[in-house]
Amino acid sequence: MNNFSLKKQNLIKLLKTIEFLKALPITYIKKLASQCEITLLKGGDTLIHQDDDGDCLYIVQSGLLRAVKKQPEQEDIILSDIRRGELIGELALFTSAPRAATVIALRDSVLWKLSKASFDRFIQENPAQIMPMVKSVILRILHPPKHNKRPYVTLAIAPASEYKLDTNEIRAIIEQFAVTSKNQTANDADPRAVVLHLYPEMIKEKFPTINWQDVLPEALFNSDVIDWLSEQEEKYQYIIYETDATYSPWTALCLRQADKIILLADSCNKPTLGLIEQHIFHESWKKICPVELILLHNKDTTIPHNTSRWLKNRPVEVHHVRKGLLKDIQRVVRLMTGQGIVLVLGGGGAKGIAHLGVYKAFCELGVPIDRVCGTSLGSIAGAFIAMEMPLEQIIERVNKYVIHNKKLNDYTLPTVSLMAGLGWTSALKNLYGDSLDIEDLWKSFFCISSNFTRRKMEVIKHGLLYSAIRASVSLPGILPPITNLRNELLIDGGLFNNLPVDVMRDFAAPCKIVAVRVSPFTEIHSHLPSGILSGFKHYYDKLIRKSSSSAKMPNLAEIVIGSMTLCNDRHELRMLDEADYVLEINLNQFGMVEFDKLPELIELGYKAAMEKLTQGSWRTLVPKDFNNNENE
């Protein structure tokens, strides 16, 4: 039996499993199979374009494709990922309606094409078979499959710059994939093996008749390689491709088969693009396949620097890993397998200091934090966590540069704001350094600001850390706005999103999101004989008459912060519903500007987190070895 005949036999087996066709007797399935034509697509190729005439159906035998909805001047909407045994465009067999989406091959894919003309002939010859098909199509229209973000199952590891792939580093990554995946599927009874490592020597031994030096992609399609690779995905949870050191046919195949491309580089090397990278970024890989960079550092590195040089010509997400430090590899693998634990820290003025207590609890119980974001004061705590700064050092810096900083409140002529903002800018430089970029942090971090110019939320993922946080904490009326690179005004992030769970979900799905809220809604009452609050009278009653009723009135900062989040309360409640774990800390007894209450706030955050982490579903966040030790 030749290769094409074998593919036809495989097609018949495949058709018998498809909901659309499985009701047909085997004789009719064979008739349909005889009308199908094979279609070969390289990773990156477009199968159909949105609004094209629908004139055929495609059946996926192997590979991976993605359906996207094109929108003018907007990002494409991902509708679904299409895998083995799924159909593309079955509606076209019954109507000639235009294609509703563009479909792109994410990997090298083998499909079978059934034209509308061939299908019409089949129906004319077998009219009794049309009703089950129509029913199946109608049900699919009424209940379309939803696109669920899922962990990447095929990854290609390739060298970046001058780096030579280190066997030990790759082995460490593969081992952690195995460990993490076993923990993930312990209760799922997944019969598949965990990880298959495909490296050049292995694949050349498996297919010795192929000339891997100059074989063409078309020749690989007509060989057994693509089918064999597709079969392995049925047997293994993850496939990790290791490329050659150069851009070879095997390297090209690895890149086209990957759901995600992982570049490995040594931070000590020059950040020039390597030959393989030139192919990746010259072609359209970045549009269809995410690329991430693992930047390796010496084990004793305190904090990375100049990461932006590596990202200048690489539109990628970066992960920092210290050589030989297992926890760094574990962090990267957890994120890639959807098992990461990510923190979302809400704003709330000085109450945001309580986030540091949550950090303390997580550290004590060994709960990993793989990614973090924050709004307003939540961004201050989040940045420290992403730096992996010890809590004692954080407290020392906050005490020195915030609480006991007499230059912090630099009041000025209130034309733009009450404060000039230079004190806060200087304090943030001292807290984080004046040259540290967000990209230099050990853990992935972003913060939220509000773009006053464009009237929308701004997610800050790049650039100077202190400047990003300065934008996130710029309370309108209290601190002046700052500008971004486009000369747009940025103010406090709490105006648009005080608890950015939705933003984190976009970045880190399907990881476990822990949302920490420090400013839940509270009712504020005060007795005012005149019914009108006077600032002068408030000052006079509080300081001169020592009146307790007036003293209960909120101050300017509290009114500003409270007003900012007034219309955001509903959004925050929705964000709480979207989070996997929610921690609301009762801090009603504290004011929005009581930074001098640092010890009390940290302690309350710590106690609240410890209480959660030691009961219920939260206990699953604590590593098993900690639980075992605790039980002992």
Residue, then its C-alpha position, 0 to 999 in steps of 0.5 A: m500500500n502506497n503512502f497516499s492509499l494509507k492516508k485514505q484509509n486513515l481518512i475513512k477512520l477519521l470520518k467515522t469519528i466525526e459527529f457530522l458524518k458518523a451516522l452514515p453507514i460505512t459504505y457512504i463514508k467510503k464514497l465521501a472519502s473517495q471524493c476528498e482531495i488532500t490539502l497540505l499547509k505549512g505553518g503560517d499559511t492561510l487556508i481561507h480568508q474572511d468573506d471569501d465565497g464558501d465552496c468546500l468543507y475541510i477536515v483536519q487530519s493532523g496539525l492545528l489551525r486557528a479561526v480569527k475574526k478580522q476587524p478594521e483597525q482593531e485586533d483580530i478576535i480569536l474564535s477557535d483553535i481547530r484540531r484533528g477530526e474537526l471541520i472547517g466550513e461545513l455550512a458551505l456545503f449547504t449554502s454559498a454564504p461567505r466565510a465568516a472567519t479567516v483560518i490560519a495554519l498554526r502548524d504544518s497541517v494535513l487536511w482533506k477537502l470536500s467540494k460543494a460540487s462533490f457533496d451535491r452529487f453525493i446528496q443527489e445519489n443518496p438523498a436519504q442521508i441529508m437529514p442527519m447531516v443537516k441536523s448536526v450542522i444546525l446544532r453546531i450553529l445553535h451551540p458553537p464551540k467556545h474558544n477556551k485558552r489552554p496551555y501550549v502542548t507543543l513547544a520548540i526550543a531554539p537558541a538565541s543570539e550566540y547561545k549554544l543549546d545546553t543539554n543540562e538546561i533543556r533537561a531541567i526544563i523537560e523534567q519540570f514539565a514532567v513534574t508540573s504536568k503530573n501534579q496537574t493531572a493527578n486527579d484527571a486520570d489522563p492515560r497519556a505519558v507526560v513529555l516527549h523530547l524530540y531532538p535532532e539525533m532521535i528524529k534522524e534515527k527514527f526516519p533514516t531515509i530522509n535527507w535532513q540536510d536539504v529535505l523540502p517541506e513538501a517532501l515531509f508532507n508526503s512522508d510519514v513524519i507529519d502523521w507520526l508527529s500528530e500521533q504523538e500528540e495523542k500519546y503525550q501531554y507535551i511535545i518539546y522540539e529541540t532545534d538544530a544549532t542552525y536553521s536546518p530543515w529540522t529546525a524549520l519543521c520544529l518552528r512550524q509545529a510549535d504552539k509556542i517558540i522558546l528562545l534560550a539565551d545567555s545574558c552575558n552574550k551580545p543581544t544580536l539576532g541569531l540566524i534562527e531568530q532572523h528567520i523567525f522574526h523575518e517571517s510571520w511567526k510572531k503573528i501566529c505563534p507566540v515567541e518567548l525568551i528565557l534569558l539565563h543569568n549567573k546564579d549570584t545575579t542580584i537583579p537583571h539589567n538592560t533587558s530592553r537591549w534584548l527586546k529591541n529587535r525581539p517582539v517577545e515576552v521575557h523570562h529571567v532564569r538564574k542558572g542552576l536555580l530550580k525555582d526559576i525554571q519551575r516558575v517558567v514551566r508553571l506559566m507555560t502549563g497554565q499552573g502559575i499562581v498570579l497576584v492581582l493587587g488592588g488600589g486603596g491608598a495607604k491600605g495597599i501596604a497590607h499587600l506586603g502582609v499577604y506577600k509575607a504569608f505567601c513566602e512563609l508557606g512557600v506559595p509561589i508567585d509567578r506573575v503580579c500586577g497592581t493598581s495605584l498602591g497595589s503597584i508599589a507592593g507588586a513591584f517589590i514582589a516582582m523584584e523578589m526583595p525580602l520583606e525586611q528590606i522592603i519595610e526598611r525602604v518604605n519607612k525611610y523613603v515614604i513614611h519618614n520622608k519630610k520632602l514627600n508632601d511638597y505642597t505647591l500652588p494648587t493649579v494642577s494639583l496640591m503637590a508638585g509630585l517631585g517628592w513622590t518621584s524622588a521617593l520612587k527612584n529611591l525605592y526601585g532605582d532610577s534605571l531599573d526597567i519593568e522588563d528587568l524584574w525577576k517576575s513578570f509585572f505590569c501596572i495599571s494607569s489611566n490615560f487622561t488624554r485618550r480616556k481609557m485604561e493604560v496597561i504599562k508593561h515596559g519602561l522605567l519601573y519608577s515612572a510606571i508606578r508614578a503614573s499608577v499612583s498619580l491621584p487626580g488633584i493630589l499629584p500631577p499627571i505624568t506623560n508617556l512616550r506619546n506625550e499623553l497624560l497618565i493618572d491613577g489607574g484606579l479610575f478605570n480598573n482598581l482590581p485588574v483581574d480581567v487584564m491579568r486573565d488576558f496575560a496569564a490564562p488559564c493560570k490561578i488568579v489570586a485577587v487581593r482587595v483592600s478597599p471594599f465599599t464602606e458607608i460613610h456618615s457624618h452629622l452636619p448641622s447645616g447639611i453642608l461640609s465646609g473645609f474651613k469649618h472642618y479644620y476649625d472644629k477638628l483642631i480648635r473645638k476638638s469636635s468629634s463629629s466633624a473629625k469623622m469627616p473624610n479628608l481631601a485624599e479620602i474623598v478623591i480616592g473614594s470618588m475615583t472608585l465610586c463608579n468602579d465598585r460594580h467593576e470590582l465586584r465583577m473582577l472578584d467573580e472572575a478571580d479564582y481566589v479572592l482575599e478581601i481585607n477589612l481595613n475600615q478602621f484605617g484612613m486612605v493616607e495613614f502611611d504611618k500605620l505600616p506595621e498594623l497594616i502589614e500584620l492585618g494583611y498577613k493574618a488575613a492571608m494566613e487564615k485563607l491559605t490554611q483552609g478550604s480550597w486555598r490549601t491547594l495553593v500551598p505546596k504539598d511538601f509544606n502540607n506534609n511537613e505541617n501534618e508531621 
